Amino acid sequence: MGVERIWLAVGFLGQAFFSARFIVQWVASERRQQSVVPVFFWYFSLGGGLTLFLYAVYRRDPVFILGQGAGLFVYLRNLYFIYRKPRVAAAS
């Protein structure tokens, strides 16, 4: 398998992670009959964002790199807030 095919597979894997995050969010919302964003949404976002960021770096696409890099910050920040919450509540 050539290098180009491997990187193409990496790109498709990143897109699969992004697709999975919307499926997870949709199923969770349907179960609760209200809009919710489960923690796995952020994990799939992070996985997809990181994978696509690496793909963009390989492709040397500055627009794609900037977009995915900014997204990674948002995904990590949301996970930080999620895991910080129990400690903040316990400290109160």
C-alpha positions in Angstrom: 0.0 0.0 0.0 1.5 3.3 -1.1 1.9 6.4 1.2 -0.8 8.3 -0.7 -3.3 5.5 -0.1 -2.4 5.4 3.6 -3.0 9.1 3.9 -6.2 8.9 2.0 -7.3 6.2 4.5 -6.4 8.6 7.3 -8.5 11.3 5.8 -11.5 9.0 5.4 -11.0 7.8 9.0 -11.2 11.4 10.2 -14.4 11.9 8.3 -15.8 8.7 9.8 -15.1 10.1 13.3 -16.9 13.3 12.4 -19.9 11.4 11.1 -20.0 9.2 14.2 -20.2 12.2 16.5 -23.4 13.4 14.8 -24.9 9.9 15.0 -24.0 9.7 18.7 -25.6 13.1 19.3 -28.7 12.3 17.3 -29.3 8.9 19.1 -28.8 10.5 22.6 -31.2 13.3 21.7 -33.8 10.9 20.4 -33.6 8.8 23.6 -34.1 11.8 25.8 -36.5 13.6 23.5 -34.5 16.8 23.8 -31.3 18.1 22.3 -28.3 16.8 24.3 -24.5 16.7 23.5 -23.1 13.5 25.1 -19.4 13.4 26.1 -18.7 10.9 23.3 -19.6 13.7 20.9 -16.5 15.6 22.0 -14.3 12.5 21.9 -15.3 11.7 18.3 -14.8 15.4 17.5 -11.3 15.3 19.0 -10.5 12.0 17.2 -11.8 13.3 13.9 -10.2 16.7 14.3 -6.8 15.3 15.2 -6.9 12.8 12.4 -7.9 15.4 9.9 -5.4 17.9 11.2 -2.6 15.4 10.6 -4.0 14.7 7.1 -4.1 18.5 6.4 -0.5 18.9 7.6 0.5 16.0 5.2 -1.3 17.8 2.4 0.2 21.1 3.4 -3.2 22.8 3.2 -3.0 26.0 5.5 -6.8 26.6 5.3 -7.5 23.0 6.4 -4.8 23.2 9.1 -6.1 26.4 10.6 -9.7 25.1 10.6 -8.9 21.8 12.2 -6.4 23.3 14.6 -9.0 25.8 15.9 -11.5 23.0 16.3 -9.1 20.9 18.4 -8.9 23.8 20.9 -12.7 23.9 21.2 -13.0 20.1 21.6 -10.3 20.0 24.3 -11.8 23.0 26.1 -15.2 21.3 26.2 -13.7 18.1 27.6 -11.8 20.2 30.2 -15.1 21.8 31.3 -16.8 18.4 31.5 -14.1 16.8 33.7 -13.6 19.9 35.8 -17.2 20.1 36.8 -17.2 17.3 39.4 -14.1 18.8 41.1 -15.7 22.3 41.2 -18.9 20.9 42.8 -17.0 18.9 45.3 -14.9 21.9 46.3 -18.1 24.0 47.0 
